[in-house]
C-alpha cells in the first residue's frame, strides 16, 4: 500500500504493524518515484492535497482512504470517478476541537470581545457599544447533525443553550432526539435560522448544499445572530453574506473556511476588511491532541477489514457526495 498523507507524519511503522501482509510504501517525499510506486499500489492512504491523475497511474488500486472528514476536494479527481472503494475520516477527526472553536465563536460576540478589539484598534476605551448576553439561554442552530455537529450539540447543551439542528435523513420535525431539542428536515433551514442566535454550518459540501446559506436564509436570521462556518466556504453565498453584514442585518460571522480556499485562492477582500468578521485559515480542528491518533485508528480498523474481506467504515456514497 502507498501512503501520501504528510499530516500523519513521516514514521509509517504504525501502518506496517497493522498486519504482516502489508508492504508500506512512503510516497510523501516529493522526490520519491511516485509513478513507479503507484503502479504497484492496491491501497492508497491519501491526505490533502491529493495528487492528480492517481488512478491512471495505479491500475491495481482497489481502495483509497482519505484522511479528511470532507471529500469535496476529491469531487473533481479521478479517485471520485473511478470504480474503486473510497472511504473518509468523517466523524473521526477533530470533532472535539472544532466544537470548542464553535463555542469560542459564540462567546466572542456574546461576551463583547469583538467590541473590545474594535475599541482597542480605534484607540477607544469605553463601556459604550457592548451588546452583552450570556450564551446560556440562547439558541444554536446546527446545519448538519453529523459527527462534528453532534459534538457541537453536546457542548452547547452543556453550556445551557437550546439546540436546533437539521439532518439530511430527517423526514419530519422531532423534539428531544439525538441530543438536540429540535431536529428538522433540511428543507426547514429558514425555520432553523429564524430561531437561532448562532447558526453553525457543519454540513458536507455536495451539489445540494452548495450555496445553501443564501440571501433568503440570511434574511431569516435574527439581527443579533451570528454565522459560524466550520464546513466548506462554498456552502455560503458570500455576496449575500457581505451584503447582510454591511447592512447590519446580522451581527457578525466567524469563518474558518471561505469560497475557493481548497483551490488555493485567497479570501475575498470584504471578508478580510469587515470588522464584524473573524476569519481563520481552516485551523478549527488543529488543536485536538488525539486527532491524528483517531485518524490512524480508523484507518487501521478499515485496513484489517479490507484484508479480511469485511465491510469498511465510512464508505463514501458518491451519489450523496460524501
Buried (B, 14 or more C-beta within 10 A) or exposed (E): BBBBBBEBEEEBEBBEEBEEEBEBBBBBEEEBEBEEBBBBBBBBBBBBEBBEEBBEBBEEBEBBBBBBBBBBBBBEBBBBEBEBBBBBBBBBBBBBBBBBBBBBBBBBBBBBBBBBEBBEEEEEEEEEEEEEEEBEEBBBBBBBBBBBBBBBBBBBBEBEBBBBBBBBEBEEEBEEBBBBBBBBBBEBBBBBBBBBBBBBBBBBBBEEBBBBBBBEBBBBBBEBBBBBBBBBBBBBBBEBBBBBBEEEBBBBBBBBBBBBBBEEEEBBEBBEEBEBBBBBEBEBBBEBEEBBEBBBEBBBBBBBBBEEEEEBBBEBEBEEBB
